[in-house]
Amino acid sequence: MKKYRIIDCDGHVAEPFSLYTEYCEPEFRERAPKPFVKDDGTRAVIIDGKEFPAFIKFGGRALGKLEGDDIVRPVQKPAVSEGGVHGAVRLKDMDVEGIDAAIVYPSGAASMCAIQNAGLESAMYRAYNRWLAEYCSADTNRIKGNVLVSMRHPELAIEEIKRVANEDWIGGISITPHIDNYNLDHPRFHALWAVAQEYDLPICVHAGSGRPPYGLGTEEAQGCHMLRHLMTHPYEQQRAMATLMGGGVLDFFPELRVAFIESGIGWVPWWLDRMERETELLGAHTPFMKRRPKQYMEDGQCFVSLLPEEACIEGTLDQIGDAGIVFASDYPHWDCGFPDTVQRIERRNLSEATKRNIFETNALRLHSRFSSLVESVRIAS
């Protein structure tokens, strides 16, 4: 019998752009985002009847070359792209990998923050959430999604969370590491954290690369997508972790759980150590922080997803332990390890107890709405 269940804490859907018109309320359909290709071959988006040229940064120059090179940005892994669109196909691919259950994130829908109209922006998140509910309906015991909400307008985010909080497809709340000029410590978000705590929904922080809200390092990469992808994910998660811990959010809301996703775990020991020194030396800047940085993970409030290809997994776990470390496949993105992401972790020099914590125990602590997994999910022999 299997020794533990495999729970994927970071998969994705590959949501079609058409959902913004097909799943939104009729009054928003004409204003919804629509992609188009201009006469010169460049891609753009029409939002609310106006061209939004700087939406997703599709191409990129090679390092060491002149400006103007346009290397096509990869998107989904062709062999599994259909699984990002159809939940029933995903279930078959999960069986191939031996994954029992998965939490899914958007691939591009968070970029609807590019819309500056509060009502229209939130309508696009509602459209995505309706589409996601249908996707997860293939088997909500095995696939759950994170509700996507407006970070720019917390009051509308709360309204949407309450609308869907009791639906069976919900696994958590997906947010970006920042929005506009606001980091996650800002008091304007306190009501959002309170609602997440009330409904026992984890806050799942996920950055993007080359799309709104543009992350740290986007412009500094000077058009190179490799450099952009290299920098923005860890930079944004480091910022998110520092602001949530340093701003006292996890002390104000002691039952709140937060996950930092898709940037690996190699940076975590260094960042926690650096945060500890900085907050000791500059404590006046963190007056609401009541614990040492490492304690937030040890106390079960913070979780970080590892990447199967990380060479430093064993060394990292030696430094910080396995509390709060969860498994992530990144399916069906171009850089995912399908079909052997699970096996790559199982082959690592880790104890059976640590593997169980990474694959199952920590995931169930993070995503409590998978509690029915014990009874309802297939345990293969």
FITI-269403 format. One line per 8 residues: their letters; for each residue x, y, z of N, C-alpha, C. Coordinates in steps of 0.2 Angstrom, whole numbers, padded with zeros to 4 digits. Example, Ala and Ser with C-alpha at 12.3 -4.5 7.8 and 13.67 -1.06 7.14 Angstrom:
2
AS = 0066,-0028,0039,0062,-0022,0039,0066,-0016,0039 ~ 0064,-0011,0035,0068,-0005,0036,0064,0000,0039
% end
This chain:
381
MKKYRIID = 0004,-0006,0000,0000,0000,0000,0004,0006,0000 ~ 0002,0012,-0003,0005,0018,-0003,0006,0020,0005 ~ 0012,0023,0006,0014,0025,0013,0011,0032,0015 ~ 0009,0036,0010,0006,0042,0011,0003,0045,0004 ~ -0002,0049,0005,-0005,0052,-0001,-0001,0058,-0004 ~ -0001,0059,-0010,0002,0064,-0014,-0002,0070,-0015 ~ -0001,0076,-0012,-0005,0082,-0013,-0001,0087,-0016 ~ -0003,0089,-0022,0001,0094,-0026,-0002,0101,-0024
CDGHVAEP = 0002,0105,-0021,0000,0112,-0018,0001,0117,-0023 ~ 0004,0116,-0029,0004,0121,-0034,0004,0118,-0041 ~ -0002,0117,-0043,-0003,0116,-0050,-0006,0122,-0053 ~ -0008,0122,-0060,-0011,0127,-0063,-0016,0125,-0068 ~ -0021,0129,-0069,-0025,0129,-0075,-0022,0133,-0081 ~ -0024,0131,-0087,-0023,0135,-0092,-0029,0139,-0095 ~ -0031,0143,-0091,-0038,0146,-0093,-0038,0149,-0099 ~ -0044,0148,-0103,-0044,0151,-0110,-0046,0159,-0109
FSLYTEYC = -0044,0163,-0113,-0045,0170,-0113,-0053,0171,-0114 ~ -0056,0167,-0118,-0063,0167,-0119,-0067,0167,-0113 ~ -0065,0165,-0107,-0069,0164,-0101,-0071,0171,-0099 ~ -0067,0177,-0100,-0069,0183,-0098,-0075,0186,-0101 ~ -0077,0183,-0107,-0083,0185,-0110,-0089,0180,-0109 ~ -0087,0174,-0109,-0092,0168,-0108,-0094,0167,-0101 ~ -0090,0169,-0096,-0092,0167,-0089,-0094,0174,-0085 ~ -0093,0180,-0088,-0095,0186,-0084,-0102,0188,-0085
EPEFRERA = -0104,0192,-0081,-0111,0194,-0081,-0112,0198,-0088 ~ -0118,0198,-0091,-0119,0201,-0097,-0117,0208,-0098 ~ -0118,0212,-0093,-0117,0219,-0093,-0109,0221,-0094 ~ -0105,0216,-0093,-0098,0217,-0093,-0095,0214,-0100 ~ -0099,0210,-0104,-0096,0206,-0109,-0092,0211,-0115 ~ -0095,0216,-0116,-0092,0221,-0121,-0086,0224,-0119 ~ -0086,0225,-0113,-0080,0228,-0110,-0074,0224,-0108 ~ -0075,0217,-0108,-0071,0212,-0106,-0064,0212,-0110
PKPFVKDD = -0059,0210,-0107,-0052,0210,-0111,-0053,0205,-0117 ~ -0050,0207,-0122,-0050,0203,-0129,-0043,0204,-0132 ~ -0040,0198,-0133,-0033,0199,-0136,-0033,0200,-0144 ~ -0028,0203,-0147,-0028,0204,-0154,-0021,0205,-0156 ~ -0020,0203,-0163,-0013,0204,-0166,-0014,0210,-0170 ~ -0009,0215,-0169,-0009,0221,-0173,-0006,0220,-0180 ~ -0006,0225,-0184,-0004,0225,-0191,0003,0223,-0191 ~ 0007,0225,-0186,0014,0224,-0186,0016,0217,-0183
GTRAVIID = 0011,0213,-0181,0012,0207,-0179,0013,0206,-0171 ~ 0013,0212,-0168,0014,0212,-0161,0007,0211,-0157 ~ 0007,0208,-0151,0001,0206,-0148,-0001,0211,-0143 ~ -0007,0212,-0142,-0010,0217,-0137,-0016,0215,-0135 ~ -0019,0219,-0130,-0026,0217,-0127,-0030,0223,-0127 ~ -0037,0222,-0129,-0042,0228,-0129,-0045,0227,-0122 ~ -0045,0232,-0118,-0048,0232,-0111,-0053,0238,-0111 ~ -0059,0236,-0110,-0064,0242,-0109,-0064,0246,-0115
GKEFPAFI = -0063,0243,-0121,-0063,0247,-0128,-0057,0250,-0129 ~ -0051,0250,-0125,-0045,0253,-0126,-0039,0248,-0127 ~ -0035,0250,-0131,-0029,0245,-0131,-0025,0246,-0125 ~ -0022,0240,-0122,-0018,0240,-0117,-0012,0237,-0119 ~ -0007,0241,-0122,-0001,0238,-0125,0004,0234,-0121 ~ 0005,0237,-0115,0010,0234,-0110,0006,0229,-0105 ~ 0004,0223,-0108,0000,0219,-0104,0005,0213,-0102 ~ 0006,0208,-0106,0010,0203,-0104,0017,0204,-0109
KFGGRALG = 0022,0203,-0106,0029,0204,-0110,0030,0197,-0113 ~ 0029,0196,-0119,0029,0190,-0122,0036,0188,-0124 ~ 0040,0192,-0127,0046,0190,-0130,0052,0192,-0125 ~ 0058,0192,-0128,0064,0194,-0124,0070,0193,-0128 ~ 0075,0198,-0126,0081,0197,-0130,0086,0192,-0126 ~ 0091,0189,-0130,0096,0185,-0127,0101,0189,-0123 ~ 0103,0187,-0118,0109,0191,-0114,0115,0192,-0119 ~ 0118,0197,-0119,0124,0198,-0123,0122,0201,-0130
KLEGDDIV = 0116,0201,-0132,0114,0203,-0138,0111,0210,-0138 ~ 0110,0213,-0144,0107,0219,-0145,0100,0219,-0143 ~ 0097,0225,-0142,0090,0225,-0141,0087,0223,-0148 ~ 0081,0220,-0147,0077,0219,-0153,0076,0212,-0154 ~ 0080,0207,-0152,0079,0200,-0152,0072,0199,-0149 ~ 0068,0194,-0152,0062,0193,-0149,0061,0185,-0148 ~ 0063,0182,-0143,0063,0175,-0141,0056,0174,-0139 ~ 0052,0169,-0142,0045,0168,-0140,0045,0165,-0133
RPVQKPAV = 0041,0168,-0129,0040,0166,-0122,0036,0159,-0122 ~ 0039,0154,-0118,0036,0148,-0117,0029,0148,-0113 ~ 0025,0144,-0114,0018,0145,-0110,0017,0138,-0106 ~ 0013,0133,-0110,0012,0127,-0107,0016,0121,-0110 ~ 0017,0116,-0106,0020,0110,-0109,0015,0107,-0114 ~ 0017,0106,-0120,0012,0103,-0125,0009,0097,-0123 ~ 0013,0092,-0120,0010,0085,-0119,0005,0085,-0114 ~ 0004,0091,-0110,-0001,0091,-0105,-0005,0097,-0105
SEGGVHGA = -0005,0101,-0110,-0009,0107,-0110,-0016,0106,-0110 ~ -0019,0101,-0112,-0026,0100,-0112,-0028,0099,-0105 ~ -0024,0096,-0101,-0026,0095,-0094,-0026,0102,-0090 ~ -0024,0107,-0092,-0024,0113,-0089,-0031,0117,-0091 ~ -0034,0114,-0096,-0041,0117,-0099,-0047,0112,-0096 ~ -0046,0106,-0096,-0051,0101,-0094,-0049,0097,-0088 ~ -0053,0098,-0083,-0052,0094,-0077,-0052,0087,-0077 ~ -0056,0084,-0082,-0056,0077,-0082,-0050,0074,-0085
VRLKDMDV = -0047,0078,-0090,-0040,0076,-0092,-0035,0077,-0087 ~ -0035,0082,-0083,-0030,0083,-0078,-0030,0077,-0073 ~ -0036,0074,-0071,-0037,0068,-0067,-0033,0062,-0070 ~ -0033,0061,-0076,-0029,0056,-0079,-0022,0057,-0078 ~ -0020,0063,-0080,-0013,0065,-0079,-0010,0064,-0072 ~ -0015,0066,-0067,-0013,0065,-0060,-0012,0058,-0058 ~ -0016,0054,-0061,-0015,0046,-0060,-0009,0044,-0063 ~ -0007,0047,-0069,0000,0045,-0072,0005,0046,-0067
EGIDAAIV = 0005,0052,-0064,0010,0054,-0059,0010,0052,-0052 ~ 0004,0049,-0050,0003,0046,-0044,0000,0052,-0039 ~ -0002,0057,-0042,-0005,0063,-0037,-0012,0061,-0035 ~ -0013,0061,-0029,-0020,0060,-0027,-0025,0066,-0027 ~ -0022,0072,-0025,-0026,0078,-0025,-0021,0084,-0027 ~ -0025,0089,-0029,-0021,0095,-0032,-0025,0102,-0030 ~ -0021,0107,-0028,-0023,0114,-0028,-0021,0117,-0034 ~ -0026,0121,-0038,-0024,0124,-0044,-0024,0132,-0043
YPSGAASM = -0019,0135,-0047,-0019,0142,-0047,-0020,0144,-0054 ~ -0022,0151,-0055,-0022,0153,-0062,-0015,0153,-0066 ~ -0016,0154,-0072,-0010,0155,-0076,-0009,0163,-0078 ~ -0014,0166,-0079,-0014,0173,-0081,-0019,0177,-0078 ~ -0025,0174,-0075,-0030,0178,-0073,-0029,0183,-0068 ~ -0023,0182,-0064,-0022,0188,-0059,-0020,0194,-0063 ~ -0018,0194,-0069,-0016,0200,-0073,-0022,0204,-0074 ~ -0028,0202,-0073,-0034,0207,-0074,-0033,0213,-0069
CAIQNAGL = -0028,0213,-0065,-0027,0219,-0061,-0025,0225,-0065 ~ -0023,0223,-0071,-0022,0229,-0076,-0028,0233,-0078 ~ -0034,0230,-0076,-0040,0234,-0077,-0040,0239,-0071 ~ -0041,0245,-0073,-0041,0251,-0068,-0048,0252,-0065 ~ -0054,0249,-0068,-0060,0250,-0066,-0062,0245,-0061 ~ -0064,0247,-0055,-0065,0242,-0049,-0070,0237,-0051 ~ -0076,0239,-0054,-0081,0235,-0055,-0080,0230,-0061 ~ -0076,0232,-0066,-0074,0228,-0071,-0069,0223,-0069
ESAMYRAY = -0064,0225,-0066,-0059,0220,-0063,-0062,0215,-0059 ~ -0066,0216,-0054,-0069,0211,-0050,-0074,0207,-0054 ~ -0077,0209,-0059,-0081,0205,-0063,-0077,0200,-0067 ~ -0071,0201,-0069,-0067,0197,-0072,-0064,0191,-0067 ~ -0063,0193,-0061,-0062,0188,-0056,-0068,0183,-0055 ~ -0073,0186,-0055,-0079,0182,-0054,-0080,0177,-0060 ~ -0079,0180,-0066,-0079,0175,-0072,-0074,0169,-0071 ~ -0068,0171,-0069,-0063,0166,-0068,-0065,0161,-0063
NRWLAEYC = -0068,0163,-0058,-0070,0159,-0052,-0076,0154,-0054 ~ -0080,0157,-0058,-0085,0152,-0061,-0083,0147,-0066 ~ -0078,0149,-0070,-0075,0144,-0074,-0071,0139,-0070 ~ -0067,0141,-0065,-0063,0137,-0061,-0068,0132,-0057 ~ -0074,0134,-0055,-0078,0129,-0052,-0080,0124,-0056 ~ -0081,0126,-0063,-0083,0120,-0068,-0077,0116,-0069 ~ -0071,0118,-0069,-0065,0114,-0070,-0065,0109,-0065 ~ -0065,0112,-0058,-0064,0107,-0053,-0070,0102,-0052
SADTNRIK = -0076,0104,-0055,-0081,0099,-0054,-0080,0092,-0057 ~ -0075,0091,-0060,-0073,0084,-0063,-0072,0080,-0057 ~ -0070,0082,-0051,-0070,0079,-0045,-0067,0083,-0039 ~ -0071,0087,-0036,-0069,0091,-0031,-0066,0088,-0025 ~ -0066,0082,-0024,-0063,0079,-0019,-0055,0079,-0020 ~ -0054,0079,-0027,-0047,0078,-0029,-0044,0084,-0032 ~ -0048,0089,-0035,-0046,0095,-0037,-0049,0101,-0034 ~ -0046,0105,-0031,-0048,0111,-0028,-0045,0117,-0031
GNVLVSMR = -0048,0123,-0031,-0045,0129,-0034,-0045,0134,-0028 ~ -0040,0139,-0029,-0040,0145,-0025,-0044,0151,-0028 ~ -0048,0153,-0024,-0052,0159,-0027,-0048,0165,-0028 ~ -0049,0168,-0034,-0045,0174,-0036,-0049,0180,-0035 ~ -0046,0185,-0031,-0050,0191,-0029,-0045,0197,-0031 ~ -0049,0203,-0030,-0045,0209,-0031,-0041,0211,-0025 ~ -0035,0212,-0026,-0030,0215,-0021,-0031,0223,-0020 ~ -0033,0226,-0026,-0033,0233,-0026,-0039,0236,-0022
HPELAIEE = -0044,0231,-0022,-0051,0233,-0019,-0053,0228,-0014 ~ -0050,0228,-0008,-0051,0223,-0003,-0058,0222,-0001 ~ -0062,0227,-0001,-0069,0226,0000,-0073,0222,-0005 ~ -0071,0222,-0011,-0074,0218,-0016,-0071,0211,-0016 ~ -0065,0210,-0014,-0062,0204,-0013,-0066,0200,-0007 ~ -0067,0203,-0002,-0071,0200,0004,-0078,0198,0001 ~ -0081,0202,-0003,-0088,0201,-0005,-0087,0194,-0010 ~ -0082,0194,-0014,-0081,0188,-0018,-0080,0181,-0014
IKRVANED = -0075,0182,-0009,-0074,0176,-0004,-0080,0174,-0001 ~ -0084,0178,0002,-0090,0176,0005,-0095,0173,0000 ~ -0095,0175,-0006,-0100,0172,-0011,-0098,0165,-0012 ~ -0092,0163,-0012,-0090,0156,-0014,-0087,0152,-0009 ~ -0087,0155,-0003,-0083,0152,0003,-0085,0145,0005 ~ -0092,0144,0004,-0095,0137,0006,-0095,0132,0000 ~ -0093,0134,-0006,-0093,0129,-0012,-0088,0124,-0011 ~ -0089,0118,-0014,-0085,0112,-0012,-0078,0112,-0016
WIGGISIT = -0078,0117,-0021,-0071,0117,-0025,-0066,0122,-0022 ~ -0068,0125,-0017,-0063,0130,-0014,-0058,0127,-0010 ~ -0051,0129,-0011,-0046,0126,-0007,-0042,0132,-0003 ~ -0042,0138,-0006,-0039,0144,-0003,-0040,0150,-0006 ~ -0036,0155,-0005,-0037,0162,-0008,-0030,0163,-0012 ~ -0030,0165,-0018,-0024,0166,-0022,-0023,0174,-0022 ~ -0017,0176,-0020,-0016,0183,-0020,-0009,0184,-0023 ~ -0008,0190,-0025,-0001,0192,-0028,0003,0195,-0022
PHIDNYNL = 0010,0195,-0023,0014,0197,-0017,0013,0205,-0016 ~ 0011,0209,-0020,0010,0216,-0019,0005,0218,-0024 ~ 0002,0224,-0023,-0002,0227,-0029,-0001,0235,-0028 ~ 0000,0238,-0034,0002,0245,-0035,0007,0246,-0030 ~ 0006,0251,-0025,0011,0253,-0020,0010,0250,-0014 ~ 0006,0245,-0013,0005,0242,-0007,0008,0235,-0006 ~ 0012,0234,-0001,0014,0228,0001,0009,0225,0006 ~ 0010,0218,0008,0005,0214,0011,0004,0216,0018
DHPRFHAL = 0009,0220,0021,0008,0222,0028,0003,0228,0029 ~ 0001,0231,0024,-0003,0237,0024,-0009,0236,0028 ~ -0011,0240,0033,-0018,0239,0036,-0024,0238,0032 ~ -0024,0241,0026,-0029,0240,0021,-0031,0233,0020 ~ -0027,0228,0021,-0028,0221,0020,-0031,0218,0026 ~ -0031,0221,0032,-0032,0217,0038,-0039,0214,0037 ~ -0044,0217,0035,-0051,0214,0034,-0051,0208,0030 ~ -0047,0208,0025,-0046,0202,0020,-0043,0196,0024
WAVAQEYD = -0038,0198,0028,-0035,0192,0032,-0040,0190,0037 ~ -0044,0194,0040,-0049,0192,0045,-0054,0187,0042 ~ -0056,0189,0036,-0061,0184,0032,-0058,0178,0031 ~ -0052,0178,0028,-0048,0171,0027,-0048,0167,0033 ~ -0046,0170,0039,-0046,0167,0045,-0053,0164,0047 ~ -0058,0168,0046,-0065,0166,0048,-0067,0160,0044 ~ -0065,0159,0038,-0068,0154,0034,-0062,0148,0033 ~ -0057,0149,0037,-0052,0144,0037,-0049,0143,0030
LPICVHAG = -0048,0148,0027,-0045,0148,0020,-0038,0150,0020 ~ -0033,0147,0018,-0026,0149,0018,-0025,0154,0012 ~ -0021,0159,0014,-0018,0164,0009,-0013,0161,0005 ~ -0013,0161,-0001,-0008,0158,-0006,-0005,0163,-0010 ~ 0001,0165,-0009,0005,0170,-0012,0008,0167,-0018 ~ 0007,0170,-0024,0010,0167,-0030,0011,0173,-0035 ~ 0017,0174,-0037,0020,0179,-0041,0019,0177,-0049 ~ 0020,0181,-0053,0020,0180,-0060,0027,0183,-0063
SGRPPYGL = 0028,0181,-0069,0034,0184,-0072,0032,0187,-0079 ~ 0033,0193,-0079,0032,0197,-0085,0025,0199,-0087 ~ 0021,0199,-0081,0014,0201,-0082,0012,0204,-0076 ~ 0006,0208,-0077,0004,0212,-0071,0002,0207,-0065 ~ 0003,0210,-0059,0007,0215,-0057,0014,0214,-0057 ~ 0018,0218,-0061,0025,0217,-0063,0029,0216,-0056 ~ 0033,0211,-0056,0037,0209,-0050,0043,0213,-0050 ~ 0046,0213,-0044,0053,0215,-0043,0058,0212,-0048
GTEEAQGC = 0062,0216,-0052,0066,0213,-0057,0064,0213,-0064 ~ 0057,0215,-0065,0054,0215,-0071,0058,0220,-0076 ~ 0058,0226,-0074,0061,0231,-0079,0069,0230,-0078 ~ 0072,0228,-0073,0079,0227,-0072,0081,0222,-0077 ~ 0077,0217,-0079,0079,0212,-0083,0081,0215,-0090 ~ 0078,0221,-0092,0080,0224,-0098,0078,0220,-0104 ~ 0072,0217,-0104,0069,0213,-0109,0071,0206,-0110 ~ 0075,0203,-0105,0077,0196,-0106,0073,0192,-0101
HMLRHLMT = 0069,0188,-0105,0064,0184,-0101,0067,0179,-0096 ~ 0073,0176,-0098,0076,0171,-0093,0078,0175,-0087 ~ 0081,0181,-0087,0083,0185,-0081,0076,0187,-0077 ~ 0071,0189,-0081,0065,0191,-0078,0062,0185,-0074 ~ 0062,0179,-0077,0059,0173,-0074,0064,0171,-0068 ~ 0070,0172,-0068,0075,0170,-0063,0074,0174,-0057 ~ 0073,0181,-0058,0073,0186,-0052,0066,0186,-0049 ~ 0061,0187,-0053,0054,0190,-0050,0051,0185,-0045
HPYEQQRA = 0051,0178,-0047,0048,0174,-0042,0051,0174,-0035 ~ 0058,0173,-0034,0060,0173,-0027,0060,0180,-0024 ~ 0062,0185,-0028,0061,0192,-0026,0055,0194,-0023 ~ 0049,0192,-0026,0043,0193,-0024,0041,0189,-0018 ~ 0043,0183,-0017,0041,0179,-0012,0045,0182,-0005 ~ 0051,0184,-0006,0055,0186,-0001,0052,0193,0002 ~ 0049,0197,-0003,0046,0203,-0001,0039,0201,0003 ~ 0035,0196,0000,0029,0194,0004,0030,0192,0011
MATLMGGG = 0035,0187,0011,0037,0184,0018,0039,0190,0023 ~ 0043,0194,0021,0046,0199,0025,0040,0204,0028 ~ 0036,0206,0023,0030,0211,0025,0025,0207,0029 ~ 0023,0201,0028,0018,0198,0032,0021,0196,0039 ~ 0027,0194,0040,0030,0193,0046,0032,0199,0050 ~ 0035,0204,0046,0038,0210,0049,0032,0215,0051 ~ 0026,0214,0047,0021,0219,0048,0016,0216,0054 ~ 0018,0211,0057,0013,0208,0062,0007,0205,0060
VLDFFPEL = 0006,0204,0053,0000,0201,0051,-0001,0194,0054 ~ 0004,0190,0055,0003,0183,0057,0002,0183,0065 ~ 0004,0189,0068,0002,0190,0075,-0005,0192,0076 ~ -0007,0197,0072,-0014,0200,0073,-0019,0194,0071 ~ -0017,0189,0067,-0022,0184,0064,-0018,0177,0066 ~ -0018,0175,0072,-0014,0169,0074,-0017,0163,0071 ~ -0023,0162,0068,-0025,0156,0065,-0024,0156,0057 ~ -0022,0162,0055,-0021,0163,0047,-0015,0159,0045
RVAFIESG = -0016,0155,0039,-0010,0151,0036,-0008,0154,0030 ~ -0002,0155,0028,0000,0158,0022,0005,0153,0018 ~ 0005,0153,0012,0009,0149,0008,0013,0153,0003 ~ 0019,0152,0002,0023,0156,-0003,0025,0151,-0008 ~ 0023,0152,-0014,0023,0147,-0020,0027,0148,-0026 ~ 0030,0143,-0028,0033,0143,-0035,0040,0146,-0035 ~ 0043,0147,-0029,0050,0150,-0030,0055,0145,-0026 ~ 0053,0139,-0025,0058,0134,-0022,0059,0136,-0014
IGWVPWWL = 0063,0132,-0011,0065,0133,-0004,0072,0135,-0003 ~ 0076,0135,-0008,0083,0136,-0007,0085,0143,-0003 ~ 0081,0148,-0005,0082,0154,-0002,0079,0155,0005 ~ 0075,0151,0007,0072,0152,0014,0077,0152,0020 ~ 0082,0147,0021,0086,0148,0026,0090,0155,0027 ~ 0092,0157,0021,0096,0163,0020,0092,0169,0022 ~ 0086,0169,0019,0081,0174,0020,0079,0175,0027 ~ 0077,0169,0030,0075,0169,0037,0081,0172,0042
DRMERETE = 0087,0170,0040,0093,0172,0044,0094,0179,0043 ~ 0093,0182,0037,0095,0189,0036,0089,0193,0039 ~ 0083,0190,0039,0077,0194,0042,0078,0194,0049 ~ 0081,0189,0052,0082,0189,0060,0087,0194,0062 ~ 0092,0195,0058,0097,0200,0060,0095,0207,0059 ~ 0091,0208,0053,0089,0215,0051,0083,0217,0056 ~ 0079,0212,0058,0074,0214,0063,0076,0215,0070 ~ 0082,0212,0072,0085,0214,0078,0088,0221,0078
LLGAHTPF = 0092,0222,0073,0096,0228,0072,0091,0234,0071 ~ 0086,0233,0067,0081,0238,0065,0074,0237,0068 ~ 0074,0235,0074,0067,0233,0077,0062,0238,0077 ~ 0064,0245,0077,0059,0250,0077,0055,0250,0070 ~ 0057,0246,0065,0053,0246,0059,0048,0240,0059 ~ 0049,0236,0064,0044,0230,0064,0041,0230,0071 ~ 0037,0235,0073,0035,0235,0080,0029,0230,0082 ~ 0026,0227,0077,0021,0222,0078,0023,0215,0077
MKRRPKQY = 0029,0214,0075,0032,0207,0075,0034,0204,0081 ~ 0030,0199,0083,0031,0196,0090,0036,0190,0091 ~ 0037,0187,0085,0041,0181,0085,0047,0181,0081 ~ 0052,0177,0082,0058,0176,0077,0055,0174,0070 ~ 0058,0175,0065,0056,0173,0058,0055,0166,0058 ~ 0059,0162,0060,0059,0154,0059,0053,0152,0063 ~ 0051,0155,0068,0045,0153,0072,0039,0152,0069 ~ 0038,0157,0064,0032,0157,0060,0031,0151,0056
MEDGQCFV = 0036,0148,0054,0036,0141,0050,0035,0136,0055 ~ 0039,0136,0061,0038,0131,0066,0031,0130,0069 ~ 0028,0136,0069,0022,0137,0073,0016,0135,0068 ~ 0018,0133,0062,0012,0131,0057,0009,0136,0053 ~ 0011,0142,0053,0008,0147,0050,0010,0149,0043 ~ 0017,0147,0041,0020,0148,0035,0022,0142,0031 ~ 0020,0141,0025,0022,0136,0021,0026,0138,0014 ~ 0030,0134,0012,0034,0135,0006,0034,0129,0002
SLLPEEAC = 0033,0130,-0005,0033,0124,-0009,0040,0123,-0012 ~ 0042,0117,-0012,0049,0115,-0015,0048,0114,-0023 ~ 0054,0114,-0026,0054,0112,-0033,0058,0106,-0034 ~ 0055,0101,-0037,0059,0094,-0038,0066,0095,-0040 ~ 0067,0100,-0044,0074,0100,-0047,0079,0103,-0042 ~ 0077,0106,-0037,0082,0109,-0032,0087,0105,-0030 ~ 0094,0106,-0031,0099,0102,-0028,0100,0103,-0021 ~ 0097,0108,-0018,0098,0110,-0011,0093,0107,-0006
IEGTLDQI = 0089,0103,-0008,0083,0101,-0004,0085,0098,0003 ~ 0090,0093,0002,0092,0090,0009,0096,0095,0013 ~ 0100,0099,0010,0104,0104,0014,0099,0109,0017 ~ 0094,0111,0014,0089,0116,0016,0085,0113,0022 ~ 0083,0107,0021,0079,0104,0027,0083,0103,0033 ~ 0090,0102,0032,0094,0101,0037,0094,0107,0042 ~ 0094,0113,0038,0094,0120,0042,0087,0122,0045 ~ 0082,0121,0041,0075,0123,0044,0070,0118,0045
GDAGIVFA = 0072,0111,0044,0067,0106,0046,0062,0106,0040 ~ 0057,0101,0041,0052,0100,0036,0045,0103,0037 ~ 0045,0106,0043,0038,0110,0045,0037,0115,0040 ~ 0031,0114,0036,0029,0120,0032,0031,0119,0025 ~ 0035,0113,0023,0037,0112,0016,0032,0108,0013 ~ 0030,0110,0007,0025,0106,0003,0027,0105,-0004 ~ 0024,0100,-0007,0026,0098,-0014,0022,0102,-0019 ~ 0025,0103,-0025,0022,0107,-0030,0024,0104,-0037
SDYPHWDC = 0020,0103,-0041,0022,0100,-0048,0022,0106,-0053 ~ 0019,0111,-0053,0019,0117,-0058,0015,0114,-0064 ~ 0012,0109,-0064,0008,0106,-0070,0003,0112,-0072 ~ 0002,0113,-0078,0005,0110,-0084,0010,0115,-0088 ~ 0013,0119,-0084,0017,0125,-0086,0024,0122,-0090 ~ 0026,0126,-0094,0032,0123,-0099,0038,0120,-0095 ~ 0039,0123,-0089,0045,0120,-0085,0043,0115,-0080 ~ 0037,0112,-0080,0035,0107,-0075,0039,0100,-0077
GFPDTVQR = 0039,0096,-0072,0043,0090,-0073,0038,0084,-0075 ~ 0032,0085,-0077,0028,0079,-0079,0032,0075,-0084 ~ 0031,0068,-0083,0027,0064,-0078,0030,0062,-0072 ~ 0036,0064,-0070,0040,0061,-0064,0042,0066,-0059 ~ 0037,0071,-0058,0039,0076,-0052,0039,0072,-0045 ~ 0034,0068,-0044,0033,0064,-0038,0039,0060,-0037 ~ 0041,0056,-0042,0047,0051,-0042,0053,0055,-0040 ~ 0054,0061,-0043,0060,0065,-0042,0061,0066,-0034
IERRNLSE = 0056,0068,-0031,0056,0069,-0024,0057,0062,-0020 ~ 0053,0057,-0022,0054,0051,-0019,0061,0048,-0019 ~ 0064,0049,-0024,0071,0047,-0025,0076,0051,-0021 ~ 0074,0056,-0018,0079,0060,-0014,0081,0057,-0008 ~ 0087,0059,-0005,0089,0056,0001,0086,0059,0007 ~ 0079,0057,0008,0075,0060,0013,0072,0054,0017 ~ 0071,0055,0023,0067,0050,0027,0060,0049,0025 ~ 0057,0043,0027,0050,0042,0025,0046,0047,0029
ATKRNIFE = 0048,0049,0035,0044,0053,0039,0044,0060,0035 ~ 0049,0062,0033,0050,0069,0029,0046,0069,0023 ~ 0046,0063,0019,0042,0063,0013,0035,0063,0014 ~ 0033,0060,0020,0026,0060,0021,0024,0067,0023 ~ 0028,0071,0027,0026,0078,0029,0026,0082,0023 ~ 0031,0081,0018,0031,0085,0012,0025,0084,0007 ~ 0023,0078,0006,0018,0076,0002,0011,0076,0005 ~ 0010,0075,0011,0004,0074,0014,0002,0078,0020
TNALRLHS = 0006,0077,0026,0004,0080,0032,0004,0088,0032 ~ 0009,0091,0029,0009,0098,0029,0004,0101,0024 ~ 0003,0097,0019,-0002,0100,0014,-0009,0100,0017 ~ -0011,0095,0021,-0017,0094,0024,-0018,0100,0030 ~ -0012,0101,0033,-0012,0107,0038,-0013,0114,0034 ~ -0010,0114,0028,-0011,0121,0024,-0018,0121,0022 ~ -0020,0116,0018,-0027,0116,0015,-0032,0111,0018 ~ -0035,0114,0024,-0039,0109,0028,-0045,0107,0024
RFSSLVES = -0047,0110,0019,-0053,0107,0015,-0052,0101,0011 ~ -0046,0099,0012,-0044,0092,0009,-0045,0087,0014 ~ -0048,0088,0020,-0048,0084,0026,-0052,0077,0024 ~ -0057,0078,0019,-0061,0072,0017,-0056,0068,0013 ~ -0050,0070,0011,-0046,0065,0007,-0045,0059,0010 ~ -0044,0059,0017,-0043,0052,0020,-0048,0047,0019 ~ -0054,0049,0018,-0059,0044,0016,-0061,0043,0009 ~ -0060,0049,0005,-0063,0049,-0002,-0058,0047,-0007
VRIAS = -0052,0048,-0006,-0047,0048,-0012,-0044,0041,-0012 ~ -0043,0039,-0018,-0041,0032,-0020,-0034,0031,-0017 ~ -0032,0026,-0013,-0026,0024,-0011,-0024,0018,-0015 ~ -0019,0019,-0020,-0017,0014,-0024,-0012,0009,-0021 ~ -0013,0003,-0023,-0008,-0002,-0020,-0002,-0002,-0025
% end
